Amino acid sequence: MRSASASTGFPFTAVVGMEDLQLALILAAISPAIGGVLIRGEKGTAKSTAVRALTEILPPVDVVPGCRFSCDPDRPDADCPDGPHTGEGTVRAARLVELPVGATEDRVLGSLHLEKALAEGVTAYEPGLLAAAHRGLLYVDEVNLLHDHLVDVLLDAAAMGRATVERDGVSVTHPARFVLVGTMNPEEGELRPQLLDRFGLTVDVVASRDPAVRVEVMRARLGYEADPPAFIARYDGRQRELAERIVKARDLLTEVILTDAALRQIAEICASFDVDGMRADLVTARTAVAHAAWSGRTVVEVEDVRAAAKLALPHRKRRNPFDAPGLDDQQLEEAINNSTPPEDPDDDPPGPGGPGGSDGPAPSGADAASGTDDASGADDAGPAGEPSAGDWGDSAYRGPADGCPNDRAPSPERDVAGSAGRRPGSAGDVSADADSDGVAPVGEVVGSSAPYKARLLSVQGAGAGVAGRRSRAITEVGRVVGDRARVGRESGRVHLLGTMRSAAPYQRARGRSGPGLAVRPSDVRLAVREGREGNLVLFCVDASGSMGTKKRMGEVKTAIVSLLLDAYQRRDTVGLVTFAGAAATVALPPTGSVETAVRRLESLPTGGRTPLAEGLLQVAEVLRIAAIRDPRRRPLLVLVTDGRATHGDNAFARARQSAGWLAERGIATVVVDCEPHRGVRLGLAGELAADLGAEYLDLGDVAAGNLVRTVTERKVA
């Protein structure tokens, strides 16, 4: 590990109350085959700090001098592009490589020098971030915002220990064994279940609500800021002890025995949680072996299996896309008690006693605290408590953090003053509160039914939006549809045929008469690819009393939830505006967290008058801000209303004026008419759709399932 004088970051052993997180990171460092760690938690919970601090305690590595892939001089990789290697190696510190959210595939995997390949017939490879992370730590902050295909690339490399780059018939492979760590805030959207499953371990972290712990966090943080070298020096001994223990655990790893009884217990536990596939069993087994080595044992015991299951299973038991990862401790204990316990072949387990290896060195201190950019603590950590190595081995999993501070949508102001103040004779001025049969009382929450599959909503033409899975667009991935000139030293997939066509007319002028092609940077053409983009689907929902019919509101919510499920699968961002009473409310600004949108919608109450104009104006403001923040993402407005406007003077006229204003700005809109069919129908939603230039849908003519089919079949101009 680095000496205290060389270290500059917050010490790993000074992070307090994060025993589960520290244990997961340590086990992944001991056995990278586990497959990495996903850290989920609210902002300000020391996620990034703990990951960056881990690098300080990782053992140094022997590398071949000048090798861009950090090959081990004792065991050089036969396929290393910089090989073959001879001679003695040199020692350097373990590396932390950070992958930015906006990284391209070439930046991650590396790129090939096409000019040299064409002119000289040699493969010139420029390594990417995976090569730099070999034998170190690869850290992806906000991994849930990374595009799915890049997450797949990372997880494939982490699982295989190799990275392969293939471009136009040229292939390069190199070793890429690293500890993969991703952090995310669930408020910004979840990872897909299939990607979650690819991470070996997961940890949910929450900040302590204990004032005493929070005081210690502040005190240590301020102490670090006041004199970083002195603060780091205080933890130098603990850091060294922890680093030495990790080295010993790595050496012991191959000697740990995983008995048949332990394997059966792991299989029974995974089966009891009804997880898909076999990855859960394999990761749990590898983690149990690493935990045994960390605890100084050579035989896997029940405590190793328990610790492994708490870290390997929570994110693999999601049955619904909107379910939050989590694990029921009581269910786990029942599964352990009902399973076959591991047996020690010698009936005398070697190594230090205790499930957490409490005989080992204590890696953290009394004045421990959070790190450089976050602050946190655990609910069960005292202000002067010093989490030991045994604490990390025994730490109780506390279950998932929901990630949303308040999932209940704020209730709009309700105006239930009856008909007082209404202007008679206005087409839109009708009672929003009265319906004697089947109407939900003011403020009552009506739930949705089970969602159903929604058809694809596609946008005509090829956009240039953010990569997703909905509409055609020019993106970085997809099928090649053409080529274009490269701007400067711009990176990207080279279009081989286009480049050759560009260079061919100049070969004689460049003095080229033999084999090969004289290619200059100005000849390089980049491939134009057509893939899919994500859209902003903004729901504007009438929550007034006229929408309070229980059956009708239930159908509306079911339809919207189904569309939200479709948006979740297609990587859209979503937003929710509601209007009722006297005002419109942004229940959820545009976000990638479709799960939060579903929860806000489900908790939406109904009642009061209908401020339709205010709702449309609020929509215009939300879309204006969204266009500034993400100008490439095209919006689709889904307006769910009966068309009535009952709040304020000239309510319906103002609503039509607001609709015309939106139409002038070319906002693609679908109007869903929820006006009941009994009695006299006013047809106000149809008039509103005409003013918006929108497609009109009648909910009375279409069942809830057909509503989704009709909306998602729309072609947005």
Residue pairs with C-beta under 8 A, 6 or more apart in sequence:
1 56
1 57
1 58
1 59
1 60
1 93
1 239
1 240
1 243
2 56
2 93
3 236
4 229
4 232
4 233
4 236
4 239
5 229
6 93
7 56
7 232
7 239
8 228
8 232
9 52
9 53
9 55
9 56
9 371
9 372
10 49
10 52
10 53
10 224
10 370
10 371
10 372
11 53
11 56
11 231
11 232
11 235
11 238
11 239
12 22
12 50
12 53
12 54
12 56
12 57
12 239
12 242
12 363
13 57
13 235
13 238
13 239
13 242
13 363
13 364
13 365
13 368
14 53
14 220
14 224
14 231
14 235
14 364
14 365
14 367
14 368
14 369
14 371
15 21
15 22
15 46
15 49
15 50
15 53
15 364
15 368
15 369
15 370
15 371
15 376
16 213
16 216
16 217
16 220
16 364
16 368
16 369
16 370
16 377
16 378
16 381
16 385
16 387
17 208
17 213
17 368
17 376
17 377
17 378
17 379
17 380
17 381
17 387
18 46
18 50
18 205
18 376
18 377
18 378
19 378
19 381
19 387
19 391
19 392
19 395
20 203
20 205
20 310
20 311
20 395
20 397
20 398
21 39
21 46
21 47
21 50
21 203
21 205
22 50
22 363
22 364
22 387
22 392
23 307
23 311
23 392
23 393
23 395
24 37
24 39
24 201
24 202
24 203
24 311
25 37
25 50
25 51
25 54
25 179
25 181
26 54
26 242
26 246
26 294
26 392
27 34
27 201
27 287
27 290
27 291
27 294
27 311
28 34
28 35
28 36
28 37
28 179
28 180
28 181
28 200
28 201
29 54
29 58
29 137
29 179
29 246
30 246
30 249
30 250
30 253
30 290
30 293
30 294
31 250
31 253
31 286
31 287
31 289
31 290
31 293
32 158
32 161
32 177
32 178
32 179
33 286
34 200
34 201
34 283
34 286
34 287
34 290
35 155
35 158
35 159
35 180
35 198
35 199
35 200
35 201
35 283
36 155
36 158
36 179
36 180
36 181
36 182
36 199
36 200
36 201
37 179
37 180
37 181
37 182
37 199
37 200
37 201
37 202
37 203
38 143
38 181
38 182
38 183
38 184
38 191
38 196
38 199
38 201
38 202
38 203
38 315
39 47
39 50
39 51
39 181
39 182
39 183
39 184
39 202
39 203
39 205
40 183
40 184
40 185
40 186
40 202
40 203
40 204
40 205
40 325
40 400
40 401
40 403
41 47
41 183
41 185
41 186
41 203
41 204
41 205
41 206
41 376
41 401
41 403
42 185
42 186
42 187
42 205
42 206
42 207
42 401
42 403
42 405
43 185
43 187
43 374
44 207
44 374
44 375
44 376
45 205
45 206
45 207
45 374
45 375
45 376
46 205
46 370
46 371
46 374
46 375
46 376
47 183
47 205
47 374
48 139
48 141
48 183
48 371
48 373
48 374
49 370
49 371
49 372
49 373
49 374
50 371
51 96
51 137
51 139
51 181
51 183
52 96
52 139
52 371
52 372
53 371
54 137
54 179
54 181
55 93
55 94
55 95
55 96
55 136
55 137
56 239
57 239
57 242
57 243
57 246
58 93
58 94
58 136
58 137
58 243
58 246
59 94
59 243
59 246
59 247
59 250
60 91
60 92
60 93
60 94
61 70
61 72
61 91
61 92
61 93
61 94
61 135
61 136
62 72
62 73
62 74
62 89
62 90
62 91
63 70
63 71
63 72
63 73
63 89
63 90
63 91
63 92
63 135
64 70
64 71
64 72
64 73
64 76
64 82
64 85
64 87
64 89
64 90
65 87
65 89
65 90
66 82
67 80
67 82
67 83
67 85
68 81
68 82
68 127
68 131
69 77
69 80
69 81
69 82
69 127
69 131
69 134
69 174
69 175
70 95
70 131
70 134
70 135
70 136
71 77
71 80
71 82
71 83
71 85
71 175
72 89
72 135
73 85
73 87
73 88
73 89
74 89
76 83
76 84
76 85
77 83
77 174
77 175
78 84
79 173
79 174
79 175
80 174
80 175
81 123
81 125
81 127
81 172
81 174
94 135
94 136
94 137
95 132
95 133
95 135
95 136
95 137
96 136
96 137
96 139
97 129
97 132
97 133
97 136
97 137
97 138
97 139
97 178
98 139
98 140
98 141
99 108
99 129
99 138
99 139
99 140
99 146
99 154
101 141
101 142
101 145
101 146
103 129
103 146
103 150
104 476
104 491
104 492
105 149
105 150
105 153
105 476
105 477
106 128
106 491
106 492
106 493
107 128
107 129
107 491
108 128
108 129
108 130
108 150
108 153
108 154
109 128
109 130
109 153
109 163
109 164
109 165
110 125
110 126
110 127
110 128
110 130
110 131
110 163
110 165
110 172
111 125
111 126
111 128
111 165
111 167
111 491
112 123
112 124
112 125
112 126
112 165
112 167
112 170
112 172
112 494
113 124
113 125
113 126
114 167
114 168
114 494
114 496
114 499
114 519
114 524
115 519
115 520
115 521
115 524
116 122
116 123
116 124
117 123
117 124
117 170
118 499
118 500
118 503
118 516
118 517
118 519
119 516
119 517
119 518
119 519
120 516
121 516
123 170
123 172
125 165
125 172
127 174
128 163
128 165
129 138
130 138
130 154
130 157
130 163
130 176
130 178
131 163
131 174
131 176
133 176
133 178
134 174
134 175
134 176
134 177
134 178
135 177
135 178
136 178
136 179
137 178
137 179
137 181
138 154
138 158
138 178
138 179
138 180
138 181
139 181
139 182
139 183
140 146
140 154
140 180
140 181
140 182
140 183
141 182
141 183
142 183
142 184
142 185
142 188
143 151
143 182
143 183
143 184
143 191
144 184
144 185
144 186
144 188
144 189
144 190
144 191
144 592
145 184
145 188
145 189
145 592
147 467
147 477
148 192
148 195
148 571
149 467
149 477
151 191
151 195
151 198
152 195
152 198
154 180
155 180
155 195
155 198
155 199
157 163
157 176
157 178
158 176
158 178
158 180
159 198
161 175
161 176
161 177
162 173
162 174
162 175
162 176
163 173
163 174
163 175
163 176
164 171
164 172
164 173
165 171
165 172
165 173
166 172
167 493
167 494
168 494
168 496
180 199
182 199
184 191
185 403
186 324
186 401
186 402
186 403
186 404
186 593
186 595
187 403
187 404
187 591
187 593
187 596
188 591
188 592
188 593
189 591
189 592
189 593
189 594
189 595
190 196
190 324
190 593
190 595
192 321
193 318
193 321
196 202
196 315
196 316
196 318
196 325
197 276
197 277
197 279
197 280
197 315
197 316
198 279
199 315
200 283
200 286
200 287
200 312
201 283
201 287
201 311
201 312
202 311
202 314
202 315
202 325
203 311
204 314
204 325
204 326
204 398
204 399
204 400
204 401
205 376
205 401
206 376
206 379
206 398
206 401
207 214
207 375
207 376
207 377
208 214
208 217
208 376
208 377
208 378
208 379
208 381
209 379
210 377
210 379
210 381
210 383
212 382
212 383
213 377
213 378
213 379
213 381
213 382
213 383
214 375
214 377
215 383
216 367
216 368
216 369
216 377
216 383
216 384
217 369
217 370
217 375
217 376
217 377
218 369
218 375
219 367
219 369
220 231
220 367
220 368
220 369
220 370
221 369
221 370
221 375
223 231
223 367
223 369
224 231
224 232
224 369
224 372
234 365
234 367
235 365
238 361
238 362
238 363
238 364
238 365
239 363
241 361
241 362
241 363
242 361
242 363
242 389
244 361
245 294
245 360
245 361
245 363
245 389
248 296
249 290
249 293
249 294
249 296
250 293
252 293
252 296
252 298
253 289
253 290
253 293
255 293
255 298
256 289
256 292
256 293
256 297
256 298
256 299
256 300
257 298
257 299
257 300
257 345
258 285
258 288
258 289
258 300
259 299
259 300
259 342
259 343
259 344
259 345
261 340
261 341
261 342
261 343
262 285
262 288
262 300
262 301
262 304
262 305
262 342
263 285
264 339
264 340
265 302
265 305
265 336
265 339
265 340
265 341
265 342
266 281
266 284
266 285
266 288
266 305
266 308
266 309
267 281
268 335
268 338
268 339
268 340
269 284
269 305
269 309
269 313
269 332
269 335
269 336
269 339
270 280
270 281
270 284
270 313
272 331
272 334
272 335
272 338
272 339
273 280
273 313
273 316
273 317
273 327
273 331
273 335
274 317
274 319
275 313
275 316
275 317
276 316
279 316
280 312
280 313
280 316
283 308
283 312
284 305
284 308
284 309
284 312
284 313
285 308
287 307
287 308
287 311
287 312
288 300
288 304
288 305
288 307
288 308
289 300
289 304
291 303
291 304
291 307
291 308
291 393
292 298
292 299
292 300
292 301
292 304
294 357
294 389
294 393
295 303
295 304
295 351
295 352
295 354
295 355
295 356
295 357
295 360
295 393
296 351
296 352
296 357
296 359
296 360
297 304
297 349
297 350
297 351
297 352
297 357
298 349
298 350
298 351
299 342
299 344
299 345
299 346
299 349
299 350
300 342
301 342
301 344
301 349
301 355
302 336
302 341
302 342
302 355
303 355
303 356
303 393
303 394
304 355
305 336
305 342
306 332
306 336
306 355
307 355
307 393
307 394
309 327
309 332
309 335
309 336
310 327
310 329
310 332
310 397
311 397
313 327
313 332
314 325
314 326
314 327
314 397
314 400
315 325
317 325
317 326
317 327
318 324
318 325
321 565
321 568
321 569
321 595
322 565
322 568
322 594
322 595
322 598
324 400
324 402
324 403
324 595
325 400
326 399
326 400
327 397
327 399
327 400
328 399
329 396
329 397
329 399
351 357
352 358
352 359
352 360
353 359
354 390
354 393
354 394
355 393
355 394
356 389
356 390
356 391
356 392
356 393
356 394
356 395
357 389
357 390
357 393
358 388
358 389
358 390
358 393
358 394
360 388
360 389
360 390
361 389
362 386
362 387
362 388
362 389
362 390
363 387
363 388
363 389
363 392
364 386
364 387
364 388
365 386
366 384
366 385
366 386
367 384
368 386
368 387
369 375
369 377
370 376
370 377
378 398
379 398
380 396
381 387
404 593
404 596
404 599
407 596
407 599
407 600
407 603
408 599
408 600
408 603
409 576
409 578
409 585
409 587
409 588
409 600
409 601
409 603
409 604
410 585
410 587
411 443
411 605
412 543
412 578
412 579
412 580
412 581
412 582
412 583
412 584
412 585
412 608
413 581
413 582
413 583
413 608
414 442
414 443
414 580
414 581
414 607
414 608
415 581
415 582
415 608
415 609
415 647
416 433
416 442
416 545
416 607
416 608
416 609
418 433
419 431
422 429
422 646
423 429
423 649
423 650
423 651
426 650
426 651
426 652
426 653
427 652
427 682
427 684
428 612
428 643
428 644
428 645
428 646
428 651
428 652
428 653
428 655
428 682
428 684
429 645
429 646
429 651
429 652
430 546
430 644
430 646
430 682
431 545
431 546
431 646
432 544
432 545
432 546
432 608
432 609
432 610
432 644
432 646
433 442
433 545
433 546
433 607
433 608
433 609
434 545
435 546
435 548
435 549
435 676
438 549
438 550
438 551
439 545
439 548
439 549
439 550
440 446
440 548
440 549
440 550
440 553
440 606
440 607
441 548
441 607
442 545
442 548
442 605
442 606
442 607
442 608
443 605
443 606
443 607
444 548
444 605
444 606
444 607
445 602
445 603
445 604
445 605
445 606
446 548
446 550
446 553
446 554
446 557
446 606
447 554
447 557
447 602
448 554
448 557
448 558
448 560
448 561
448 601
448 602
449 554
449 555
449 558
449 704
450 558
451 558
451 561
451 562
451 564
451 565
452 558
452 562
452 705
452 708
453 562
453 566
454 562
454 563
454 565
454 566
454 708
454 709
454 711
454 712
455 708
455 709
455 712
455 713
456 470
456 566
456 570
456 712
457 470
457 471
457 535
457 537
457 566
457 636
457 711
457 712
457 713
457 714
457 716
458 470
458 471
458 472
458 715
458 716
459 470
459 471
459 472
459 533
459 535
459 634
459 636
459 668
459 715
459 716
460 715
460 716
460 717
461 472
462 472
462 473
462 474
462 530
463 471
463 472
463 473
463 474
463 533
463 632
463 634
464 473
464 474
464 533
464 632
465 471
465 473
465 533
465 534
465 535
465 632
465 633
465 634
466 533
466 534
466 630
466 632
466 633
467 473
467 475
467 476
467 477
467 531
467 532
467 533
467 534
467 571
468 532
468 533
468 534
468 535
468 570
468 571
468 572
469 532
469 534
469 569
469 570
469 571
470 532
470 533
470 534
470 535
470 570
470 571
470 572
471 532
471 533
471 535
471 634
471 716
472 530
472 531
472 532
472 533
473 530
473 531
473 532
473 533
474 528
474 529
474 530
474 531
475 529
475 530
475 531
475 532
475 533
476 492
476 493
476 529
476 531
477 529
477 531
478 529
478 530
478 531
478 532
479 529
479 530
479 531
480 495
480 527
480 528
480 529
481 528
481 529
481 530
482 495
482 527
482 528
483 495
483 497
483 498
483 499
483 525
483 526
483 527
483 528
484 525
484 526
484 528
485 525
485 526
486 492
486 521
486 524
486 525
486 526
489 521
490 526
492 526
492 527
493 526
493 527
493 529
494 524
494 525
494 526
494 527
495 525
495 526
495 527
495 528
498 525
498 527
499 519
499 523
499 524
499 525
500 517
501 525
502 523
502 524
502 525
503 517
503 518
503 519
503 520
503 523
504 517
506 518
506 520
506 523
507 513
507 517
507 518
510 518
510 520
511 518
512 518
532 570
533 632
533 633
533 634
534 570
534 571
534 572
534 573
534 633
535 572
535 573
535 633
535 634
535 635
535 636
536 572
536 573
536 574
536 575
536 590
536 623
536 626
536 630
536 633
536 634
536 635
536 636
537 563
537 567
537 572
537 573
537 574
537 575
537 635
537 636
537 638
538 574
538 575
538 576
538 577
538 590
538 619
538 622
538 623
538 626
538 635
538 636
538 637
538 638
539 560
539 563
539 574
539 575
539 576
539 577
539 597
539 601
539 638
539 640
540 577
540 578
540 579
540 615
540 616
540 618
540 619
540 637
540 638
540 639
540 640
540 641
541 556
541 560
541 576
541 577
541 578
541 579
541 601
541 604
541 640
541 641
542 578
542 579
542 580
542 610
542 612
542 615
542 640
542 641
542 642
542 674
543 578
543 579
543 580
543 604
543 605
543 606
543 607
543 608
544 579
544 580
544 581
544 606
544 607
544 608
544 609
544 610
544 611
544 644
544 646
545 580
545 606
545 607
545 608
545 609
545 610
546 610
546 642
546 644
546 646
547 553
547 556
547 606
547 641
547 642
547 674
548 606
548 607
549 676
552 674
552 676
552 699
553 606
555 699
555 703
555 704
555 707
556 640
556 672
556 674
556 699
556 704
557 601
557 602
557 604
558 704
559 672
559 704
559 707
559 708
559 711
560 601
560 638
560 640
561 598
561 601
561 602
562 708
563 638
563 708
563 711
563 712
564 574
564 594
564 597
564 598
564 601
565 594
566 708
566 712
567 573
567 574
567 594
568 594
568 595
571 592
572 594
573 590
573 591
573 592
573 630
573 633
574 588
574 590
574 591
574 594
574 597
575 586
575 588
575 589
575 590
575 591
575 597
575 622
575 626
576 586
576 587
576 588
576 597
576 600
576 601
577 584
577 585
577 586
577 587
577 615
577 618
577 619
577 622
578 584
578 585
578 587
578 604
578 615
579 585
579 610
579 611
579 612
579 614
579 615
579 618
580 606
580 607
580 608
580 609
580 610
580 611
581 607
581 608
581 609
581 611
581 647
582 608
582 609
582 611
582 614
582 647
583 611
583 614
584 611
584 614
584 615
584 617
584 618
584 619
585 618
586 618
586 622
587 600
587 601
587 604
588 596
588 597
588 600
589 622
590 622
590 626
590 629
590 630
591 597
609 646
609 647
610 641
610 644
610 645
610 646
610 647
610 651
611 645
611 647
611 648
611 651
612 641
612 643
612 644
612 645
612 647
612 651
612 652
612 655
612 658
612 688
613 645
613 648
613 651
613 654
613 655
613 657
613 658
614 647
615 641
616 639
616 655
616 658
616 659
616 661
616 662
617 658
619 637
619 639
619 662
620 658
620 661
620 662
620 665
620 667
623 635
623 637
623 667
626 633
626 635
627 635
634 668
634 716
635 667
635 668
636 668
636 669
636 670
636 716
637 662
637 667
637 668
637 669
637 670
637 694
638 669
638 670
638 672
638 711
639 669
639 670
639 671
639 672
639 688
639 692
639 694
640 672
640 674
641 671
641 672
641 673
641 674
641 685
641 688
642 673
642 674
642 675
642 676
642 684
642 685
643 671
643 673
643 675
643 682
643 683
643 684
643 685
643 686
643 687
643 688
644 652
644 675
644 682
644 684
645 651
645 652
645 654
645 655
645 684
648 654
652 684
655 688
656 687
656 688
656 691
659 688
659 691
659 692
660 691
660 692
662 669
662 692
663 669
663 691
663 692
663 693
663 694
667 692
668 694
668 716
668 717
669 689
669 692
669 693
669 694
669 695
670 694
670 695
670 697
670 711
670 714
671 685
671 688
671 689
671 692
671 694
671 695
671 696
671 697
672 685
672 697
672 699
672 707
672 711
673 685
673 686
673 689
673 696
673 697
673 698
673 699
673 700
674 685
674 699
675 681
675 682
675 683
675 684
675 685
675 699
675 700
676 700
677 700
685 696
686 696
688 694
689 695
689 696
690 696
695 714
697 707
697 710
697 711
699 707
702 710
